[in-house]
Amino acid sequence: MKYFHRIIDEKRDMVAAHISSAEIGMVEGERISAGVVEKKQGSGSQPHRHPKVEQFNYVLQGKFKAMVEGEHHEMVPGDMVHIPANALHQMVAIGEGLNIYFMAKDAGSDPELGIMGYAEDKNVDRPWYEPGFEPENKK
């Protein structure tokens, strides 16, 4: 078993690309999954839920527009958000350059979905993009 990880240098993979632009370098334990999430400016997750999974996000770099259960907040380095299980939430990168946060989820609470969630709008099939940042309109 590997106990020590240099997560900032881990290869990041696209996760839940059907609802999020998140690229994650992650370590999975028995009950908790934790990692570094990177999002490009103007992109993020569709409003979504994790039915059984609680989550914390701590901003390391950049700026994010966050929403939990209709409450909106602009997050900068040093800010943390707590997302209770089944709470509707969204994280959108709005800072220039790299936008990175540390994420921890009790993924063991949902063996079927793990860290995955589902979009509130069942008809979406791509990440969230702020106006002007859609892949076809990249600045």
Helices and strands as residue ranges (DSSP letters): G 7-9, E 13-14, E 23-28, E 33-39, E 43-44, E 48-49, E 55-61, E 64-68, E 71-75, E 80-83, E 89-93, E 99-105, G 107-109, E 118-119, E 128-129, G 135-137
